[in-house]
C-alpha cells in the first residue's frame, strides 16, 4: 500500500477506536454525525494516487490481452434433393503474445470468448414450373450453424449453435416464384475456459512467441421440394459473427535470492576471519540468505525458494570452514523471509585459506506451474592462521641467540 494510504488508514482506525470507547457516553445521533464527519474528512484527504491504487491495483494481479474478431460467410443449396450442403468457415484466428517465462512461473491461464453478435439470415427463392394449375408448389429449407473454438488445451469447444426452417409456397400457374426469408437471429454468448496443468506450457515463450486460436463456423443449407416442382431452387444462409477473445495469465514472480534484504543485486558476499593464532577459536561469522519481496505488481506473489544441489558447488579450502547447518536446509523460503547461517574456522594448522561456494537456488516446485528458474549466490570465505604467540617468542629468542653466537665468533677471528 502507498505510504499516504497506509497513514490515512491508521489514522482513521485509531479515531474509530476512540469513538468506540466513547459510544456509551453519546447519543446515537451524535455518534452518526461523528462518523459522517470522519468519512467526509477521509474523502477530502484521500489522494487520487490512493484511489487508483485501491481500485486498480488489486485488479492488475495478472496480464490481460484482448483481441476482437468479425466475419461473414454465405452457404447455398440449389439441388433440392433433400441432402444438406455443409461447409466450415474460419471466422477469425486471434493470436496472443505468449507468456514470458522470465517474468515468473505461469500458474493459471483463463480464456474467455464472447460473441457480441451471431446473426443467421436465411433466404429461400424458388420458381415453379410454368403451367395453368392453380395449385401450390411448396418447399422447405433448413439452415443451421455451429460455432466452435480451438486453442491450446481447447479442442472444438461449442460456443453456440442455431438453426431455422423456411417454408416457401407459390402457385404453379404463370411461373410464380416464392421468397421466404427468416432472420437475422441474434445470439450473444460468453464462455470461459481454464487451461489445465498439462497445457500451460503451450502458452509460454518456451513453445513460441505467440499463441494461436481459431474460431470456426460449420454451416449447413438444405432445400427440399415438398409438393409440385420448381424450375429453380435456391437456399442461401448467411452468418455474421463478431465478438472478442480475452486471455488472462496469472503467475508468481520468480524467487530472488540475496545476501541483503533490500538489495536485489547483493549476490556476492565475502566473509573474512582475518588473521588468527593457531589453536584459537575465533568468533563464528554469520550471514543470511533472503528471498526478496515481490516487486512486480502484476504477479500474484513471489514464489518460494529452494536450495538446488544440482547447480551448487564449492572449491578451495572447504575443509577448514564449517557451517552450523547445511545450505540444503533452504526449502520453500517465502518472500520477505531469510535463513541464517553460521560459519566456523578450523585453526589447527597454519596457512592462508580461502574457499568459494556457489549457492544454487531455484523456484520451489510446490506450486503447480510452468517456467521455473534458477538464481545463484557466491559466498567467499577467507582466513589466515599464524603460529600462537608462545611459539613466536621461542622462535625469535632462538634466532637472537644464534645471531649472538655468530657475532662472537667473528670477533674472535678478528
N, C-alpha and C positions, 0 to 999 in steps of 0.2 A: 504494500500500500504506500502511496505517496506520503512524505513526511507531514504535509499540511493536513491531509485527510486523517492520518493517524492522530495528530494532535487534536483536531476537532472532535473526533470520535471519543477520545479520552476525556476531553473537557465536558462533552455532553453526558457521558456516562457518570462522571463524578457529580454533576449537577442533579441528574435524575436520582442518584442515590441519596443526595441530601434532601431532595423533595420527598423521597420515600420515608425517610426518618421523621419528617415533619408532617406527614399526611394526616395524622390524627389531630393535629393542632389547628388545621384549617378546614374550611368548608369545602364541599365538592366543587362549588362554583369557583372558589379561589384556586383550587388545585387545577381545574380545567384552564383557567386563564393563565396560570403559570406555565403549564405545558405548552399552550399555544404560543406564548412569548418565546420560549426556548426554541420551538420549532421555527418560528419566523426568523429568529436570530441565526439558526443553522442554515436556513435557505439563503439568507443575505450574505453570509460569510463564506459559504462553501464555494470554492472557485470552480471555474469551468474545467480546469485540469482534473480536479477531484471527480466531477460528474462524468467526464469522459472515461476516467479510469474505472469508476464503479460500474458504468453502464456497458462500456465496450470491452474492458479488459477481460472479464470472465468469458465473453463470447469468442475471444480470439485464441482460445487454447487449442487451436488446430489450424490446418491450412485448407482453405476452401477455394475451389475452382469451379467456374460455371461456363457452359457453352450452350448456345441456342441452336436449334435446328428447324428446318422447314422444307417441305417437299410436296409435290403433287404428281399424281400418276393416274392414267386412264386405261382401263381394260375393256375390250369389245368382243362380243359374241355375235356372229352373223350366220351361224349354222342352223339354229332352231331344231337341233337334233336331240335336245334334252341332256347333252353332255356338257358339263361345265368347262369353260376355258379358265385356266388358272395361270397366275404369273406372280413372281416375287420381285419386289422393287425395293431398292435401298433408299430410304428417305433421308438418311443422314449418317455421318460417321464422325462424330465429335472425337477429338483427341485431346488428351490432357498431359501436362508435364508429369513425369514420374517423380516419385518422392526421392529427394536427395538424401542418401543414407549418411552423408557427412553431418547432417543436422541432428540425427538421433536414431532411435530404434522405432520402427514403424509398428504400432500395436493394433491399429484398427483402421479399416477403410469402409466408408459408407458411400454408396452410390444411389442417388435419387434421380429418377426420371419422371418428369411432369409433362403431361400432354395438355397444353393450353387450348388446343383446337384439334379435333379429329372429325372432319366432315365427310360423310359419304353421300354422294349425289348420283342417283341412277336415272337414266332416260331410255325408254323403250319406244322405238319408232318403227311401225310395221305397216306395209302397204298390201292390201288384199288383192287377190287375182280379179281381173276385170270380169264383170258379169252383170246380170239384171236382178239377181236374187236380193231380196230384202233381209235375208237372214244375216246374222252377225258372225264374223270370224273373231276368234279371241286367242290371245297368247299370254303367257305368264313368264316374267323374268325374275330370276332370283340372284341377288348380288350379296356379296359378303367380303369382309376383310378381317384379317388377324394381324395385329401389330405386336411385334416381338423385339426383344432387346438382347444383345450379346456383348459381353465384356469378359475380361479375365475372371474366372470363377463364376460366371453367369452365362448359361447357355440356353438360348431360345426361350427366355422368360416371357410369358404372355403379359403384355401391358393392358390390352383391351381387344375385344372383338365385337363386331356388329354386323347385322345383316338386314335385308329388306326384300320385299316382294312387290312387283309391279304387274298389275293386270291391264291388258290393252284390248279394247273392243272396237271393231269397225264393221260397217255394213259392207257386204260383198259387192253391192252394185256400184258401178261407176268408179272403180279403183279407189274407193275410200281408203284413207290411212288413219292410223291412230297414233297418238302420242301419250305416253304415260310417264310421269316424272315424279320422283319421290326424293325428298331430301331438301336441304342438307340436314344430316343428323349430327348434332354436336355432342361430343363426349369428352369431358375433361377428366383425366385420371392422373393419380400420382402414386408411384410405388418406390419403396426404399429397400435396398438390399445391403446386407452386411457381409463383407468378404471374410471368409474363414482363414484360419492359420495356414493351410497348405498353399493358398493362392496369394498371400500377402506379398511374396517376393516378386510376383508379376507386376506389381505396382511400384517397384523401386527402380532406381537407376542401374541396379545390378542386372536387370532384364532389358534395359533400353532406356532411351531418353524420354520416350513418350508412351502413353497407354492408349490403345485404340479401342473404340467401342463402335457398335453398329446398330442402327435402327432399321428394321425391315418390316415391310407390309406384304403379306401374302393375300392376293385378291382373287376373286372368282366372279365370273359373269355367266349366266345360263339362261338363254331364251328358248322357250319351247311352245310350239303351236298346240293349243288345246282343242280348237274347233275351226273347221274350214281350212283355207290355205292362203298363204301370202306370197306375193311376188318378191318382197324383200323383208328381211328381218334384221333388226339392229338393236342390240342392248349394250349401252355404254354405262360403265360405272367408274366414277371419278372419286378419288380420295385425296383430300388436302389434310396434311398432318403437320403440326408445328408444336414446339414446346421448348423445354430446356432440360439440360442434364447437369447434375452437380456431383462433384467428387470431394469427399472430405477425408483428409489424412489426419489421424491422431497419432501422436508419437511422444516418446520420452527422450529428453535430451541425453546425449552421451554422458557417462561418468567422466569426471575430470580430476585426476589425482594431482595433489600439490603438497609441497612441504610447508606452505603458508596458507592460512585460512582465507586470506584476502587477495592473493595474487595468483592468477591463472598461469603465470609464466614461471612460477617457482618450481621448476622440475629438476633442479640440481642442488645438492647440499653437501658441504664438507664439514666433517667432524674432526677436530684437531685436538688430540690429547696432549700435545706439546712434548716437552722433554721431561721424562720422569726417571727416577732412580730404579735400578733393578731390584726386584723383590718387593717393591712397594705396591700399594693398592690405590691407584688413582680413582678419583671420583668418576663414577659412570656418567657418560654423556647420553642425553635423551634427544629424541626427535619425534615428530608427529607426521602422520600421513593423513591428509584431508581429502574428502570428496566434496568439491566446491558446490555452493548453492547454484540453483538454476538461474541462468541469465537470459534464456530465450523465452519471451512471453507467449509464444505460440505453442510451446511444448507443455505437456500436462505436468510432468515432474522431471527432475533429473534422476536417471536410473541409478540403482545401487552399483557398488563397485566390488570386484573380487580380485584377489591375487591370482596371477596367471603363471603357473610354474613353467609352462612351455616357452614363454618368452622372457623368463627371468634367468639371470646368471650372475656369476661373480668371478673375479680374478685378483691376483696378488696374494698378499699375506693374510688370507682369510682365516687361517688357523689361530691367529693371536687375538682376533676380535670376536666376541661372543655376544649374542643377543639374548635378552632375558626371556623373550618369547619369539617364535619364528614369524617371519613375514607372511607365511601362509595363513596366519590367523585372520588376515583381512578377507572377510567374507560378507557380501551384501552390505557394504558400508553405505549408509544412507547419506544423501546430500546434506551438507552442513555439519556432518559429524566427522570424528577423527579416531584413529587408533594410535596409541602412544607406545613407543619402544625405547628400550634402554640398552646401551652398548657398553660392554666391559672390555678392559685391555689386559692381556696377559703379559706381565713384565718379568717373567722368569729368565729371559735371555736378552742380552744387549743387542742393539741394532736399530736401524731405521726401517720402519714398517709402513706399508700402505696397502689398501685394498679398495677395489671398485665393485659396487653392487648395482647391477641393472635390475630394477624392480618393475616387472611387467604387471600391468593392471588392465582389467577388462570389464565391460558391462556385465552385470550379473545376469545369468540365464534364468533366474527365477521368474522374469517377466516374459510372457509369450510374445514374440515379435520377430522382426527381420531387420538386419543391419547392425549387428553388434560390432563394436570397435574396441581396439586396444589403445592404451597410452602407457608411457614409460617414465620412470623417475630414475635418476642416477645419484647414488649415495657414495661419497668418497670419505674414507676414514684413514687418518694418518697419525703416527705417533713415534717418538724416539725413546729408546731405553738406554740409559748410560749406567756405568758401574755405581754402586752405592758409595756414599761419602767416605766410609772407613777404608774401603779398597783404594780409593783415590789418594787418601792421605798416606797409606802404607806405600803405594807406588811412588808418590812424589818424594817421600822420605828416602826410599831406596835409591832413587835417581840422584838425590842430593849427596848421599854417602858415596855413591860411585863417582860422582863428579869430584868430590873432595879427595878421594883416593888417587885419582888420575892427576890432580893438581900437585899433590905431594910428590908423586913420582917424577914429574917434570922438574920440580925444584931440586931434587936430589941429583938428577943428571946434570943439571946446570951448575 
